[in-house]
Amino acid sequence: MATSQGGNSNRNGTHTHRTSIKPHVKSKPAQRRNSTGKDHAAVPGRVRVAVRLRPRNAEESVADADFADCVELQPELKRLKLRKNNWDADTYEFDEVLTEFSSQKRVYEVVARPVVESVLDGYNGTIMAYGQTGTGKTYTLGRLGEEDNAARGIMVRAMEDILAHISLETDSVSVSYLQLYMETIQDLLDPANDNIAIVEDPKTGDVSLPGASLVDIRDQQSFVELLRLGEAHRFAANTKLNTESSRSHAILMVHVKRSVKGRDAALSSENGNHPHMVKSIKPTLVLKGKLVVVDLAGSERIDKSGSEGHTLEEAKSINLSLSALGKCINALAENSAHVPFRDSKLTRLLRDSFGGTARTSLVITIGPSPRHRGETASTIMFGQRAMKVENMVKLKEEFDYKSLSRRLDIELDKLIVEHERQQKAFEDEVERLATEAQQRISDAERNYVDLLEKERSKYQKDYMESIKKLEEQLVMNQRKNEELHMKSSGEIPRVSLEELADLKKMLQKETHLRKAAEGELNNLKSQVAELKKSEASGKSEILKLHNMLEDKEHQTKKLEGEIAILQSHLLQLRLEADETRRHFDRGGFEKETGGPNSLTAQVKQQQQQQQASGNGEKPSIAKLFEQVGLQKILSLLEAEDADVRIHAVKVVANLAAEETNQGKIVEAGGLTSLLNLLKSSQDETIHRVAAGAIANLAMNEANQELIMVQGGISLLSMTAANAEDPQTLRMVAGAIANLCGNDKLQTKLRSEGGIKALLGMVRCRHPDVHAQVARGIANFAKCESRASSQGNLWTKSGRSFLIEDGALPWIVQNANNEASSVRRHIELALCHLAQHEINARDMISGGALWELVRISRDCSREDIKTLAHRTLLSSPTFQVEMRRLRVN
């Protein structure tokens, strides 16, 4: 069966209910929007049928001792002979013929193992037992084999095979165990859950049981315990034909998810600053198979079983459901245009097993007694007709995008750490070069001063010595002149001229020495000037290095800001995708139809057909749209008859849920008519459906501006103020939340009371209303954060509109809300508000700092947790306050 099962499972085997989510599977190309590769074609697979003969029991051995068995088996030819009398018999061929001596292992190998292998490969599979009561169906399928290991049935052996071929670290196995009793589906693992509804997808026809329990299986022993628990809750009775006759159909559903290595996928960065970044990624491929094991209750004749009272009613219900199954098998075997699957809940559950996409094996059980030859013949003919049924087996697989997202986050963190490490190494290298250059300059200056002082001292000493020698020579010359003066006058000129010549030579020599000293002094001065120039050039180089470092830090901060914004946008998109998926799983905005006179009659007829079809099956709105026309439908929104207006607005809401119809509705004036209904009508139903239609139209960015221009926020705010119904408030809050995600409309949305309208709706304590309010606040905070990062401030003070309108106390109060859909939006809104430094003081005084610290430590979502941590580290105001409070 192609059914999807709801229910979150814990690792220890406990279970809770969960909403059914339909994955993007390979067999439905329209649902695989994000996967690559070609779709797998369906493969024909005929239903395989095996017949198993039960040995005679003690009663038959006595009562039929003088009679031969009514059947004769030829297992080597895979044939069975059904005796008409002692000389005539009918021959039938099956895929397998199992004698009364066939072991349980042999039965499993030929009947169940091929189906189990297909389930492990990603296909759906069904194993079913059919036959008269007391012929061994439950023994074949559900025997636990606790006393005798060889007596284990197909259920136990199938789980052993599945657990042996999967990895508990990357794969998962979960089971549901149900019974169909008196046309009600009951949970054998939770007896209080005794009326589970069947839900059908109107597009794909898939059947699901969202109310059934789903339990994770980690080992074989826990599975056996679950089977024992389920068997204890199954209905049974003592009849003439069987002392423990099952009075219900038992259905075991085993969901298997296996992770395998997927095909290569290339992701390229579209960022203009990094167009060269292209990375090859191999996402994990998940194979999803489901094994359904069906232990049908035995068919019986009332006159032979002796049923009476309540047991008689049970027998009638069993025979009716088996009769409906036989009719479906007959129709499929004869290629009938209509197969009556909807005649019974049993046939609806087995829709995928016969004529669907599952690989199916059927084992029919018969007894040897000639007294029950009629029941045996009926069972054999059922098996013969089932062998004519062909299924189209399809592989179901999907890419594990969550795992891929986690891998990308880890890779991003590694790149950030590596970038920080390289930046630190660059800063250390610059600091080392600056220190080394300063040391060299200091050494050069010191050497220059020492050398200059030595040279000056040397030349000064030489100069003083020369002066002293000249003075001494002058004194000696004066003494000689005095002595010569007393001698003859003829000798005086000669001696005086020689001495004067020597003195001139000495003076010239001293003059040359002085000039040489001055030249050396000038050389030293030029060297000092050159050293000063080199010092100035070194300082300029250091200044350039400092400027380069500051530019690098600025670029780094800018990149970190862009990374934080992209991460917050990615997180918001994930939350919006989760919210949208949960929204459509709950049925989304209700789709209904309506119209006047003949149009009204057509609409009401569609409504009656919808009610008669049952089980949530919706009418063909597209067909009604083609027959009537959009203009006529919109004209009915202004009809005087209140019922006509209600039907018409439901049809418009139904059409607005489809993206292809939204543009036509807006062009034809449908948006204006819906807004006029909010303004003029006093009917609560019209308000609810009209608000839902506007919410659908508001998912388109072009329509958002039209809604604002036509006063949509004011009308939605007025509707929210007057409404008391939680569903109406949820629709209005959803419409405003969609408008909050548009950057261009923030100022006008706030000025027309959009934020105050959201906060006013929290008076309703319904969790769905609070979830939509939280989503709107998160969208608004995201747009404010994006505007502040681009330098666009919407207020003069720079503070957030949300803080100015008083939203912060409610945000802080619900930051740890029990509802995960509310809590995650609030946590994201706090992270967005904290990214703008001007909001920090208000958030500290309002208690938001403590919630940010809690989110950075205890949030279950790693991406939100990381974003909160980085926001705290990047805010100086938060850092100062945390140091004051001694918060690490």
Secondary structure by P-SEA (a helix, b strand, c coil): ccbbbbbbbccccbbbbbbbbbcccccccccccccccccccbbbbcbbbbbbbbccccccccccccccccccccccccbbbbbcccccbbbbbccccccccccaaaaaaaccaaaaaaaaabbbbbbbbbcccccccccccccccccccccccaaaaaaaaaaaccccccccccbbbbbbcccbbbbcccccccbbbbbbcccccccccccbbbbbbccaaaaaaaaaaaaaabbbbbcccccccccbbbbbbbbbbbbccccbbbbbbcccccccbbbbbbcbbbbbbbbbbbbccbbbbcccccccaaaaaaaaaaaaaaaaaaaaaaaaaaccccccccccaaaaaaccccccccbbbbbbbbbccccaaaaaaaaaaaaaaaaacccbbbbbbbbaaaaaaaaaaaaaaaaaaaaaaaaaaaaaaaaaaaaaaaaaaaaaaaaaaaaaaaaaaaaaaaaaaaaaaaaaaaaaaaaaaaaaaaccccaaaaaaaaaaaaaaaaaaaaaaaaaaaaaaaaaaaaaaaaaaaaaaaaaaaaaaaaaaaaaaaaaaaaaaaaaaaaaaaaaaaaaaaaaaaaaaaacccccccccccaaaaaaaaaaaaaaaacccccccaaaaaaaccaaaaaaacccccaaaaaaaaaaaaaaaacccaaaaaaaaaaaaaaaaaacccccaaaaaaaaaaaaaaaccaaaaaaaaaaaaaaaaaaaaaacccaaaaaaaaaaaaaaaaccccaaaaaaacaaaaaaaacccccaaaaaaaaaaaaaaaaaaaaaaaaccccccccccccccccaaaaaaaacccccaaaaaaaaaaaaaaaccccaaaaaaaaaaaaaaaaaacccccaaaaaaaaaaaaacaaaaaaaaaaccc
